[in-house]
């Protein structure tokens, strides 16, 4: 995928915010600010055809330091080579590089702020310099249009194209790249009749802005290029353009991304087929037709919807007609008239003319009543958009995919296990599974949204298509470079280059494609991790380490194999050792000498080829996959529940769940999850077994090796070219499609584990029920008292003592990203009964909890209060009689709809006559509404302090408003009060809420790193949080705490670095976040903040604070060993 793995970052999305790193831009002016009146950034481009492009790039910080004056860009000046380096590096990397000490070019001064950009430009291989011996870059030389074409072709990996027909480019060194630029519709040339390109003409700043914006899809496209509709299938997508043509891209094993020519008015994408509605009302379908799902009936239709094995259309008479597989009667629509139809994998739904929903096929429980504007059906869940703009979802909800979000929407789309909605303000929100980034939409303005199995797409207001998620080989396809060996993982593929370096392509959600540098002799790709044997015979692994599968032992190896949960290596002494999960004995290697080893794809067993030629298998054997037959073999391969061996006579024998094998003589073989492939004696490839995604449909031609995983296979040709089939047979995105994904070792998604289901979470994304954490949060406030607990003062007195603190605290903690507005109803609402009527038996620390008060308060206020204007409802009892807070996850019904509530002052106490202060409690409860969970170390019934024991008292410190508790002995801190409230929010919580940008986070995946941490209260341009992914759900987190902000007034016993672990799979009250050193009860042997010179080792990582300059803490993180 490109010349180097770094070049993959060229696939950027339109909404990406390019960061400006202060440390590397000390002498650079700040980025331009748009004029509030015109929205423009520069005064000298007004009326220019290039103004939209200049504004689009300026809004993303591309021009910071490049402006020629305040509000000036000098659009007609030629672009210099060093300026080109700055622009393209910011676009490719989405951030600014760190300063350099020396330059690779003799004529580049390393002290220049832009020297680091030139160096990065060189390492990305976008430039080779302008001269060698000595190496020179010619930074001040103008870029001509021919050179510009080569820079863009290298940066964006533009596909080769035929001659564009320019009369003045024949024989030009850059001619091929100019043709590629024209084919990508980035340029149309400089003149026509005859068509000319003007290769030697300098490119101006304004022209370059337009070329770059066209490459990124940031400026309006012509009618023929603009998309007007979007559809997402399982692993492919289709878009309808303004001229009526259809373009599709993504996985293409069955031709589902090969639309026919002609004009259409609508498009639909199923699992492995697609359909289009023509202007005459007829339907054309293409792709898989295994069940007749592409055999559209004749007649005229008004709409079409495609699923897994069936398709439905809405005829002009408003009846529904379906075709394809009819299991569970999914293709048997009921009679009647409909206005819309939607199709999923095993069920279908229609919207009747009375706006009610009618479904058929496999049942999805909970189809709601009421009137709807649209519906979307997925594999096991569905969602509908009600006529009031709210969304209602039903069906499977194991990961929150059917948890209907609050708010008003204009569209809804359902994927395999996630859902997305288009808000009325044009932004997109998604909920449910985010395993491959499919629920992580980019910012920006959209007019439509579609959801596939593991990816999503949004139609931007510019007419460009922006897609995210699907971080897998199904999006990238075969690698473009020549390789000497390849191995297929679940979502990614790794290969060995001729120089011994490793190239990986495909998914990188867990760093599995972040191959380290150096020379290797072998490589293996697993599910979410990879391993390689270095030239010195040591093994290095990278990616997830949920079960220890990447923590390779020391020693010398000849080969390595990695699977789903474990890995095995063949040592140079011919012994085999395995590491990782051992649930079913997959690490229990038999004794003896081996020549090869294989680890199951997606399974839990392994097989080895003994030196004498016999095969030995161990681990799971539920289907007989470990019962190797007798005889002599030359190779062995393992699938999920089967294994295959290549006998010395060239024949293949398989055992386990897939015992079938082809006849003939073969020279090598590979096994996927439920299929296998082999290279025949003549070099052709034969595959057998599961072919549900085309993984067993091998292409023609001769190969020297083959590799396979669950849903795809790849072959290596003699010239080093790689051809893949199955999900990895991919149609490249056409012009106007932007991939909104980050890649590389700094990918923050690797440190964003999916959270537990429910109304609160320690992971990502925030629950769909969460109220807004960005922008304006409007909170209604009702004041309630009782006949036996009457308020002795006014509601204004209650509000003025507490609400300002909540507002100031949350706005400061969000760094100004959240604007809290309280909307109080200033009168005491007297409920019908005394306090005792509203309690039940559950308790926290013996205090009874209230129920039903919020609902009664809302009904009392409803005639005089507009609940449609607020996002959450705070119900306050008089602080003269009550304290504490609770129940931040209940909803009450109002005339304007349901609204989420929080209760303040719910525990009966005898307070002072003028009331208690409860601002910090209200902030805590309101943060529950935003999606954060409790960090108490005990469940709700065990808020007990530790026993004093033989030592003195204990000092309790609570970090952040969600109360991350630690107890340390008072003996170590004489004279210190027994309770410390360090109220500054945890960095992790701020990141969850969107209050920290990804650029402020360092997600570390290597073996060692050094990080400078700014104080979380005010990190400035420094890193605010460092994180190390420990498993699929766990992250190690570091943040700097200083006695400023809400940590002032001796809230901290010491300033330094707080280290804690996050387990996003754990629910509230069960220690989802633990301070390092906490064994489960929050009692620590030492204060948890590390000061300069101190270190701690946790889960195989040693964290040491090596310096404290008063502004930042410098920390080293080193992987040292142990169980990770």
N, C-alpha and C positions, 0 to 999 in steps of 0.2 A: 504494500500500500504506500507507494511513493518511494522516493530515493532513500530516505531515512525515516525512522519512526517519528522523528520530530516533525517531519513535513506533514504528518497526518493532522496536525493542528490547523492546517489551512482550512479545514471544514468547520468554519465558525458560524455562529448564529447571529442574526441581526441585532438581537437585544443584548449582546454581551457588553458589559461595562469594563473598559480597559483601565487597569489600575496604574497609578503613577507612584512608584516606590520612592519615598522621600530620601532614603539613604543614597540612592543612585542618581538623584536629580537635584542635588543640593543647589546647583546653580541654574536650574531650569525654572522659568516663570511658571506660575500655576496655569492650569488648563483654562481655556476660554469659557466665558459664561454667556449664555444666551440672553439677548435683549428681551426684557419682559414685554415690550410692546409688539415687536415683530417676530420674536422667536428665533431670529437669525443670530449668528455668532460673530459675523464680520461686517464691517461697514463698507468694505471695498469690493464686495461681490454682489451687491444688490442688483437684481435684474439679470444676473449672469445665468446662462443655462446650466452652469456647474454649481449653482448655489445649493440645490438640494443635497448634492453629494458632499459638498464642503460642510454643510450643517450636520449631516448624518455622521460623518467621521469626527467632527469636532465634539459632538455630544458624547462620543466614546473616548475622548482624551487622546486621539491619535496625534493631534497637532501640538500638544503641550511642549513648549520650548521651541517650536518651529515658527510661531507667529513672528511677523516682522514689525510689530508694534501693537499697542493696545487696541484690540478690536480689528486688527489688520492681518491679512493673510497673504497679500501681494500675489493675487491669483495668476498674473501673467508672467511672473518671473520663472525662469527655467528651474527645474528641480535638480538639486545637487545629489551626488551619490550618497553622501552621508545622511541626507534627509530621507532618501529612499530607504536606507537601512533602518532608520528610526520608525518610519511609517509601517513597513512590512513586519518588522520584529514585533511591534505592538499588536498588530493584527494576528500574527501567527501564534504568539505565545500568550496573548491576553494579559500580559504584565510586562514590566520593565526589568531588564537584566541587572544583576548586581554589578557594582563597579569592577573594573579590571585593573590589575597591577601592571600588566604589560600587554602590548598589542602584537598580533601576528604580522602586522604590516609596518614597514619602516616609516611610512609617511602618516601614520595615525598616532597622535599624542595620547597616551593612556590617561592623561589628566583631563582631557576633554570629556565633558559629560556624556557625549554621544559615542565615545570610544567603545563602551560596552555593547552598544547596539551594533556597531560594525563587527565586533568580534562574534556576537551571536549570529549576525547575518552570514558570517563565514562558516561557523560551525553547523548552521542549518543547510549549508551547501547551496544557498541561493546565489552567493557570489564566490568567485574564485580569485577576485582581485583584478587589477588592471595590468599588472606586470609581475614577473618573477625574477629572482636572482638580481637584486633583492626583491622580496615580495612587497608590492605596493597596491594601495587601494584607490588612489586618486580621489580623495574625499570631496574636493571642491569642484570636480569636473561635472558638467551638466550631463544628465541622462538623456540620450536621444530615444526616439520612439522604438527603434529596433532593440536597443538594450532593455527598454522597459518591457517589451514582449518576453524576452528571455527571463527577466526577473519574475514576472508574473507566472510564466509557464512553470518555472522551478518551484515557486512558492506554493502554487495551487495544484501542482501535478496535473496540468491540463492534458487531456488525451490527445494523441497525435491525430492529425487531420490531413486531408488532401489539400491540394493547392487552392488558395482562396481566390486566385485570379487577379492579384495585384500586379500591375504592369511594371512596378519599380522595385520588386523584391527578388527577382531571379538572381541566383548566385550570391545573395546576401548571406553572411554567416548565420544570421538569426532568422532566415526565411522560414524554417520549419516551425519555429516558435511563434512567428507572426501568423502563420496559417492556423495554428492551434488557438491563438487569441481570437482570430476572426470566427473560427468554428464555435467557440464558446460565446460568441456574440458580445464580447467585451469591447470590440472595436469594429467599425464598419469601414475604416480607412479614412483618408484625409480628402479624397476627391473622387469623382466618378466621371465616366466618359473621357478617357479610360479610367478604370478604377485604380486608384493609387493609395499607397500607405504612407509615403514620405518617411522612410526609415531613418534618415539622417537628421531629421528635424528635431530640435530639443523639445522635450515634453514639458509643458508648464505645470505649475502646482495645481491649477484648477483642472486641467485635463487629467492629470494623474489621479486626482480625487475622484473624478468620474469613472475612470478605468477601474480603480480599486473598489469603489462602491458598487459598480456593476458586478465585479467578481464576487462580492459578498452579498449581493442582492439587497442592498440598502436603499436603492433609489427606485422610483416608480419605473415599471417596465411598460413596454409597448403593449397594446391590446393583445397582440399575438403571443406575448410572453407572460402576461399577467394570468395568474390562476384565479378562478372564480368559484371553485368548489374543491373539496378534498374528501378522500375516502381512504381508510386504513384497513388492510387485511391482516392476516396473521403476522407475516414478516415482510410485507410489501405495502406500498402505498400508491395511490393514483390521484392525479389532479386534472381537473377540467380547465382548459385555458380559455381566454377571452374569445379566441377565434373558433371555439367549438372543438378543438382537437384535444386528445387525451394523452398525457404522459404518465408512465408508471415507472417505479424504481424499487429496488430492494431485491429480496430473495426471488429467484425466477426459475426454479427447477422444472416447472410445468408450463412455462410461457405465460404465467399470470401477469407479468410485467411487460408483455409485448402486445399493446393494444392495436387494433386495426386502424387504418386511415379513415378519414371522414370527419364529419361534424356531429357532435353530440350535445345534448342538453343536460345530462346528468351522468354520474359515474358511481359505481358501487364496487367495493373490494371484499371478497370473501377470504377464506383461509388460503386456498390455493387456486382461486379463479377470480375473475373480475368481469364486470358487465357494464355496458354503457347504453343509455337511452338516446336514440337518434331523434332528429327533429321531426321525423314522420311518425313517431310513437313506437317504432319497432325497437327491439332489444337485441344487441349483439353481446355475446359472452366469449371469453377466451381463457385459456389456462386448463387446469385439471378438469376432466370430464368423467372421472371414474364412476360417478353415480348419476350421470346425466344432468348434473347441475349447470352445465354450460349449454344445454340444448334448449334455448329459449323458444317458447311457443310463438306462433304467428299472432298477429293482431296488434292493436294499438294500446300503448300503456302510458300512464302519467308518472310512474315512479318505479324504481327497481331497488331491491335489497338482496345482498349476497351473504351466505353463511359458510359453514364448513362443507357440507355435502348437498346443500339444497339452496334454491333461489326462489324469491317471491317477487311478483310484480303487481302493481295496482293498475288495473285497466281503466279506460276512460269512463266506463259505466260505474266505477267505484267498487267493483268486485275485486277480490284478491285471487290470484292464480299462482300456484307454487309448483316447482318441478325439482327433480333430483331425488336423493334418498328420502324415504318416508318412514324411517324408524320412529316409533312413538307418535306417529301421525303428525310429524312436524311439517309435512307438505300438504296437509289436509285442512285448508282454512275453512272457517265457518262461513255460512252465508251472510248476506247483508251488505251494506254499503260502508265504505271506509274512506278516510282522508289521508291515511299514511300507513306504511307497513315497515316493519323492522325484523331482521332475521339474525339469529345467533347460531351457535353450534348445533344445538339440539332442540331448539324451540323457536317460535315465531310469535310476534304480536302485531296487532293492528289497532289503529285509532279509528273508532267509529265516528259517524257524522255527528253524534251527540257529544263527542270528545272523550268518551269513555274508552278504556283499554280492554281488548279481548285477546287472549293468548291461547296458543295451541302447541302441541308437541310435549316435550318433557316439562313437567311441572316445575315452576319456580314459585315457591310459597310466598304469599303475601302480596299478590297483585293488588294495588290500591284502587279504591273507588275514587270518583271525582272526575273533573274535566282537565284535559291535558292538551298541550299544543304540539308536543312531539315525544317520541319514545326512541330508546336505543336498547338493543338486546345483545348480551354477551354470552359467554360460555355457560356460566351458572348464575349470573345475576343480570338485572336490567334496571334501567332508570327512566323516569319520565319527567318531562318539564310541564309543570302545571300552568294553567292560564294566568296565574298571578306571578309567574316567574320563579317560583320555588321548585326545588328538585325533590322528587321522591324516588327512592331506590328500594329494590326488594331482591330476594334470593340469597345466594351464598354471601356470607359476610365475614369469612374467617380472617381476613386481613384488613377489614374496614372498607372494602370496595363498594358495599351497599349502605354505608353510613351516610345518609343524606346530609349534605352541607347546608348551613344557614345562608341566607342572602338571596338576592334576585339574580337570575341568569337569563340568557337569551338562547342558549343551546346546551345540550348534554350529549356526551359520547361515552360508550362503554367498551372497555377492552376485555382481555382475558380475566384479569384479577385486579384491575384498576378502573377508575372512571375519571372523566374530566368534564368540567363545565366552563362555559364562556360567560363571564360575568357581564352585567349590563354596562360596566365601565370599560369593556373591551379587553380586560385581562383574563387570563386562564388560570384556574386552579384545578388540581387533580388530587385524588385520594385513593387509598388502597395500596397495593403492592408497588414498591419502588425499587425492586430488585435490580433492574437494569436502567434505572433513571427515567422510567416512563411516566412517573408521577412528579417529575421535577421540571415544570414548564419554565421557559425563559420569560423575562419581563417583555413588555411591549404591548402594542395594540393589535388585536386580532378580530376577525369577523366570522371565523368558523373554526371548529375543532373536530378532530377525529382520533379514535383510539384503536390501536391494533393489539396483538397479543402482548408484546413487551415494548411497544413504542407508541408515540403519539405525534400528531402533526397539527399545526395551527396555520390557518390562512391569514397572513398578516394584512394589515390595511393597505400596504404598498402593493399587494398582489403577489408578493413572494410567499413561498411555502417554507415554513420553519418546522423541523422535526426534531424530536429528542427521544432519548431512551434507545432501546434496541441495541444496547452496547454489546455487539456480538459479531461473529463471523458472518452472520446473515446480512449485515449491513456493509461490511468492507469487502467480502468476497476474497478471491485468490490474491495472494501477494503478487506484486508486479515485478519484483526483482528476481534474479537468478539465485538459486540456492542449491546446496549440496545434499541436504537432508531436511525432511519436514516431519513434524509430528502434530497431530490434531488433538486439541483439547475440547472441552464442552462448548465454550464460546469463543475460543481463540486458537490460533495456530502459530507455532514457532518453527523456525528453520535455521539451519546453520549456513552461514555465508562461506565463500571460498577462503576468506582471510581468517576464519575461525570465530568471527563475531556472530552474535545471535540476533536474528530479526523476528519479531513477533507482530502479528496483526490480529484484528478482531477485537473482542471484548477486553476491557481493562477495568472493570468495576472494582476489582480487588487487587489491582497491581499485577495481575498475572501476565501482562504483556510488557512490563517494565524490566526488560532483560538488563542485567548488569553489563558493564564493559569487560573487555578482556577476550582472550582466545579460549575456545571450547572445542572439545572433540565429539560431544554428543549433547542432545537436548531432548527433553520430554515435556509435553504439555498435558496438564491434568484438567480437573474441573474448573477450579478457580486459582490455580497456582501452577508453577512451572519449575523445572530443575534442569541443570546442565552439569556436565563433567568438564572441568577446566583442563587446560593443557598440562597443569601440574598434577592432574589426577584427583584433585579435590572436587567436592560437589558443592554447588551453590544453588539455592532455591529462592523463589520470590513469589509473592502473591499472598493469598489468605493462609492463615495458620490456625484455623479453628480447631484442628485436632493434632497439631504438631507435625503435619505432613511436610512442612517446609524446613523443619529444624533438623537438617541432615547431620549425621554423626561425622566425626573426624576420621581421617584415614584416606587411603588411596583407592580409587574406583576406576573401573573400565566402562561401566554403563549405569544408567539410572532410569527408573520408570516411576511415574507419579500418576495416581488415579484420583478417586473421589475423596477419600478420607485418609489414605495412607500412601506411602512411597516405599520403594525398594531399590537397593543399589547392589551391583555386582562388584565386589572388591577385586583388586589385582591378584589376590591370592585365590581367586575363584570361589570364595564364599559369598553368600547373599545375606544382607542385613536389611531389615525393614523398620520403618518408624511411622508414627502417627497413631491412628485409632486401631484398637485391637479387640473390638467388641466381639467379633466372631473368629478370633485367632488368625487374622490376616498378617500378624507380625511373627507368628510361630513358624519360622522357616525350618524346614527339615535339614539335617546335617548333610554334608557332602559338598562336592565341587560342581560348579555350574559354568556354562558358557554364555547363557543369556537369561534374562528375567523379564516378565511381563506382568503388569498390574491391570486389573480389570477396569474397563471403561464404564463408569457409573455403577460399579459393583463393589463387592467386598471379598474378593479372592485374588490370588496371584498364582502364577505358574512359572517354573524355571526349567530351562533346558540343561540337563546334567551333562557333564563332560563326556560321558559314554553315549549320549544321544537319547537317553530316556527322558521322559517328562515327569516332573513332580509338581503337584498343585497343593495349596493350602488355603485355609480361610473358609468362607461360606460355601456350603455345598448343598443348598436346598433343592437345586435342580440337577445335581450330579455334575456341576461344572468343574469340580475339583477331582473327579474320578478319571484321571488321565489313563488312556489305554496303553497297553504294552507296545513295544516296538521302538525303533530308532527314528529320531526326528532331527531336522536341521533348524527348525524355527518353531516358535509357539506364540499364540496371540490370545488375549483374554477379553471377552465382552462382559456384559452385565451379568448374565446367568448362563453363559456358554464359553467354551474355549475351543480353539482350533490348533492343530499342529500340522506342520509340513514334513512329511516323511522323506526319508533319504531317496526314495524313488520318484519324488516330485509330486506325489499325490497328497491330497488333503483329507484329514479326518477331523471331525468336530464332535464334541460331546456337551451334554448339558441341555438347556432349553432349545438350542438351535443345533441339532445334530446333522442337518442336511449339509452337503458339500458338493461342489461341482466335480465332474469328471475331468480328467486331463492331467497334464504335467504343469507344475508351477514353480516359480523361483523365489517368491516371497509372499507374505500375507499380512493382513491387519484385521483387527476386529473392532467394530463399533459396539454400541449398546446391544442392539438386537439384529445387527447385520454384519457381514464380513466381506472383505475384498481380497483379491490375490492377483499378482502379476504372473501371467502365463509365461511359458517358455518362449513364446514369440513376442513378448513384451506388451501384449494387450492385457487389459484389466477386466476381470470378471467379478461381479458382486452378487450376493444373494442374501435373502432374509428380508427384514423390514424395509419397505420402500415408500413409506408414508410421506416422506418429504423429498423423494427422489434420490436418497442417499445410495441406493443400489443401482442407479441408472448411470453406469460409467460411460464416458465418452470414448470415441474411437481414438486410434493412434497408439504409439508405443511409449511405454513407461519403464522406468528402472526401479521404482519403489512406489508404495501406496500406503496411506494412513487413513484412519477412520475414527469417528466419534459417533455420538448418538444420532445426529440428524444430518450429517454430511460426511463426505469423503474427499480426499485429495490425492492426486498422483503427481509424481516427480518425473519429468521427461529427461531424456539424456542430455539436453542442452541446459538443464537447470531450471527450465520454466515449470511453473506449478499450475495445474488445472484442477479446479474443485467442482464438485457437483452436489446435489442435494440443497440444503439451505444456503450453502456457500456459493451456489451459482447465482450471481447477483447482477442485476441491471443497475448501472451507475445512475446516480441522481442527475436529472437534466438541469439545464440552466434555470435558475430561479428557485432551486431547492437548497435550503441551508440546513446543515446538520448542527443542531444546538447541543454540542457535547464537548466536554473537556477531556483531554487525554494527557498522559505523561505522569511522572512521579509525583507531581504536586496536585493531582486530581483530588479535590476535597471530598468527592463522593465516596472515596474509599474510607473516609472517616465519618460517614453519615449512615449508621446502621438503621435498618427499618425498626420502628418502634412497636411496642405492644399495642394491642387493640384496646379501644375504650375512649373515654373522653379526655384522658391525659396520657402523656407518653414521655419517655426519656430519649426517644429516638426521632427519626424523620420518616415521613413529613409530619407536621402537626395534624391532629385529628380534624376531619372535615367539620366537626361541630364547633371548633375553636372560633372565637370571635377575632376580629382583625388585630394583628400585632404591628402592622405598618399602616401609616396614614392616620386617619381620625377614628378614634374609638369613643363612641357616645354611650354613656352609662346613665340609665335612668336611676333615680334614687327615691325610694319610698320610705317613709318613717312610720313605724307601727308601734303602738303601745297596747296595754291590756288593762282591764278593769282592776286587776290586782297588782299591776305594775305600771302605774300611770307616769308619764314623763313630767318632771317638775320644771322643765325649761323648754324653750322654743326649738323648733327644728333647725333654725338658722344657727343657733348656738351649737347644736350637735354637728352641723355641717362645717361651720367655719373652723372648728377646732381640729378637724380631721381630713376633710376632703382635699384641702390644698397640699397636704403632705403626699397623699396618694398620687395626685396629678404630677407634682414636682419629681417625686421619686421615679415613677415609671418613665416620664419623659427624659430624665437625666440618664437612667439606666439604658434607654434605647438610643442614646446619643442623638436625641432629637428626631428619631424616625417615627415615634408614636406620639400623637397628639390626643391627650385624654380630655374629653369634655363631659362634665357632669350635668345632668338635666334633672334637678331635684323638684319634687312636688312638696312645697313647704307647708305642710300641715300634718299633724299626727293623725294617722288612720287607726281608729279604735276597732279592733276585731271583736267578734261576737262573744267569745268566751274568755275565761281567765287563762293564764299561762299553762296551767296543768293540763288543760284539755288538749294541748298541741304537742305532747311529748309521747315518745314510745320507749321501749325497753332498752334499745342499744345505747351504748354510752362510750365516751372517751374519758378515761380517768374518773368515772363515776358520774359524769355530767350527762343528763338526758338531752337528747337531740329533738329539735322541733320538726314537725312536718305540717304541711297544709297552710302555714301562715302566709307564705309567699303568694299562693294562689288566691287566698282571701283578700290579701292586700291589693293584688292586681285588680280584682273585681271591684273593690271599693274605689280604686283610682280610675278605672277604665273610662267612665263617662267624661273625666276631666283631664285625661292624660293620653298623649299620642304615642303609643308604644311603637309605631312604625318608624319613629325617629331615633330609636336607640338600638344598640347591639346587645346590651346586657342589662339586667335589672338587679340593683342592689337594694336589699330590704334591711333597714336598720332599726334596731330596738333601742330604747333609751339606755345609755351607758351608765345611768345612775342605778340601774337594777340588773344589768346584764354585762357580760364580757365575752371575749373570744369570737369565733366565727366558724361557719361550717356550711356544708351542702352547697358547694359551688358548681354542681353538675345537674341540677334539676331544671326542668322547664315548666313554665306556667302558660296557660292559654289566655289570650286576650282577644279583643275584637279585631286586632290587626294581625293576629297570628301568634305562634308560640315563641317564647323568648326565654333565654337561659338566665338563671338567677344565681345570686350569692347572698348569704345571710350574714349579717354583722351583729355581734352581741347576742349570742344565742344561749349562753350559759348563765343560769340564774346566780347572781352574786349580790352582795350588798355593797354597792359602790358609793363614791362620794356624791353629795347632792348636786354638784356641778358636772358630774359625769367623768368617765375615764377617757383617755386617748386611745383610739383604735385605728389610726392611719396605717400602721405597719400590718395589722391584721387584714385590713381591707385590701391592701396591695397584694398580700399573699392569696387571698381568696379570689381576687380579680385575675391573678396570674393563672389560677386553675382554669378560668374561662378562656384564657389564651392558649391553654393546652398543656401547661406544666403540671407535673405531679409532685406529691409530697416526698421529701427526702428524709423524713424521720427514720431513725434506725430501727423502729419497732412498728408492728402493725397497730391499728387504731386503738386497740384495747390495752396496750402495754407501754404507756408513756411514763415509764419508771426511770428514776436515776439510779446509777450503780451503787452497790453497797460500799460504804466507806472502808471497811476492812481494817487492816493494821496500819495503813498509811493515813494521812490526814484527809482533808476534804478533797473535793474534785472541782475543777474549773470546767464549766460547760461553755464551749464556743459554738455558735450557730453561724454557718457561712451561708449568706444569701437569704432571701425572703422565703424560700421553700424549705429552710431549716435543715441544712446538712449539718448533723451534730457530731461533735467530738468531745470526749472527756479526757482531761489530763490531770495528773496529780497536782494538787495545790502545793505540795512540798517543793516542787521544782520551780514554783513561781510565787515566792513569798510576797505578801502584801498586795496580791492581785485579787480583785473582786471575783466572786464565784460564777458570774455570768458575763460572757462577752458576746455581743451581737455585731458580727462583721457583716453588715447588711448589703454590701456591694454584691450584685448578682454574679453568679458563676458565669464564666466565659461560655461554658457549654450551653447553659440556658439561653444566653443572649444569641448564640449561634442558631439554636433551635427556632427562636422567634424572629430571625432575620435581621437582628440588630448588629451583627458582625458580617462583613462581606467575606467571601471565600478568599480574597486577597489578603485578609488579615489573619488567615489561618494557615499554619504549616502542617500538612498531613504527611507524616514521615513514614517511609516504607523500607528504607535501607538499613544497613547495619550500624551506622553511626551518623550523627548530625550535631551541629551547633546552632543554637537559636538564641536570638536576643528578644526577650519578652518585655514589652511595655506594660505598665500597671493597668489592670483591667478597668480601673475607674476612669482612666484617660490614656489609652494606648497610643494616641497620636498616629504617627506613620509606622510605628514598630509593630511587630507581630503581637497579636492579642492572645493567641492561644496556639500551643503546639499539641498535636495529637498523633498517636500511634495506633493503627488498627491491630487489635489482638485476635479477633475472630470475626465471624459474620455479624455478631451482635455486640461485641465488646470493643471499647476504645480506652486507651490510656491518655489522660489529659493533663497538661501543665499550664498554669497561669500565674502571673505575677500579682501579688497583693502588697499594697503600700497603704500607709495610714493617711489616705486622702479620701475625699468624697464621703461616701457612707461607711468607709472603714476608718474614719478619723475618730478622735476622742478616745484613744486607747482601746479601740475595738479589737486590735490585733496584739497578741503578746510579742510578736516579732514580725518584721517585714521580710518577705522572701517569696519563694515559689511554692504554691499549693499543688500537690500531685494527687490525682484521684482517678479511679476507674469508673467507666460507665458501662452498664449492661442494659441495652435498650429493650431487651426481651422481658425485663422484670417490671412488675407493676408497682404502683404507689404503695409505700409503707413497707416494702420488702427489700430495701437497700438497693435501688437501681443505680445509685451513685455511692461509692465508698471511698473515703479518704484512705490513702495508702497507709497501712499499719493497722487498719480496722479489721479485726478478726470476726466481726459480725455483730458486736454489741456497742460499737462506737467508743470503747474504752481503749485509749492509746497509751503506749509507754512513753511517748515523747510528743511534743507539740508538732502538728503535721506540716508546718511551714518550714521549708528548707532555706537556710541562710547561706551566705557565701562560704564555700569550703565544705558544705555538707552534701551528702549523697544518700540515695536510697535505691535498692534494687527491687523491682517488682516484675513478675511474670517474665523473667529473662532479660529485662532491660534495666540498665543502671543510669539513673538520672543524677547529675551532679551540677550544683550551682558553682560556676568557676569564677564569676565576677559580678560585682554590684557597683555600678558607677553612680548610683543615686537616681538615675533616670530609667535604666533598663537592667534586667538580670540576664546574664549570659549563662546558658545552660547547655550541657552536653548530654546527649542521649546515645547510649551505646548498647547494642545487643550483646549480651554476655553469656547467654546460655540458659539452661534450665528449661522447665516446662512453660511454654508460652501459650 
